Amino acid sequence: MSTRSSTPKPNVWFIAGASSGFGKRIALEALSRGDAVIATSRRTAGLTDLEERGAILLDLDVTSDDATIRAAFTQGESALLGSKWKVHHITHFVNAAGYILEGPIEAASQKEVFDSFNVNVLGIMNMTKNQIAWIRKRGQTARGAAGRSVIANFGSLGSWRGGPAFAYYAAAKWAVSGFTESLATEVDELGIDACVIEPGYFRTGFLNPGGGHRIVMQDPLDVAYKDTKVGNVREQLEYVDNQQPGDVVKGCKVIVDALTRSGSAQGKDVPVRLPLGQDCVDVIEDKMASTKALIDDWRAIITSTDHE
């Protein structure tokens, strides 16, 4: 009689940006399902609740160089192999680090813009390229319980709609969504699913002042923009903080379901884009309608540019 356990191997999650918000809640949800988690942040000192549940904690800045990122993968897998999990090949990568740079376009310094894109875009891109190589070199052993590996990046409702006071954030999230759509087509044949998660407004603490995820420009030109749309948006962000319609616990259950093809996502493929929340759906449908109207209005002119 075989003594091999019939218990399926757990998925192994590597979550960058697990200190709060979606990153932390995804880690908690995965742990609650018996999966293994490597939780990373620039500073993991405050993640004792994850550690108590069995997560491996690593300090990692997503803007680090390739060698540092690859060393974190190695360190995380080695720690898991020596833990209760007895597994070591990462199957699910989640890149959740990011923040919003708030203020009018003209007020941003070059450093503020670079720092924002370095974390929100270049950091995700660099993490992703190293994750692809990591998975590819491990082949079948890096497949999750559903038979494929997964790389998930975070976009936003802002991936679909730009607006005053958050132009740099919208630009970053559009970049991440476009990058991830390209990624999905490139790695599908390698047995890797790619997904960009696009939440609407959720009560994650993201907009809390002093939380490190809402950065106001050093000189936001408040007087010049007080009675403009920029000023109105800033007031709206203050008002909506801690009153957002999205429930992050429910959102992360859906995310983990979708990325593991289980629960509510049983029988479905991992989606290339995963919008979350009715507000995000409303924005996307409005974008589709306004884009269709623009094409219809300009069709004769914009198609007149082709060679005869």
Protein Blocks (a to p, Z undefined) as FASTA:
>chain_A
ZZbdfbdcddddddehilgcjllmmmmmmmmnopacddddfblklmmmmmmnopacdddd
fkbcfklmmmmmmmmmmmmmmmmnopabdfbdcdfbdcddeddfklpcfklmmmmmmmmm
mmmmmmmmmmmmmmmmnmmmlpcfkopacddddddfklmogcehilmmmmmmmmmmmmmm
mmmmmmmmnopacdddddddddehlmpghklpaccdfblolmmmmmgmklmmmmmmmmmg
opafbdfklmmmmmmmmmnopajlgoiacdfbdcedjklmmmmmmmmmmmmmmmmmmmmm
mmmmpcZZ
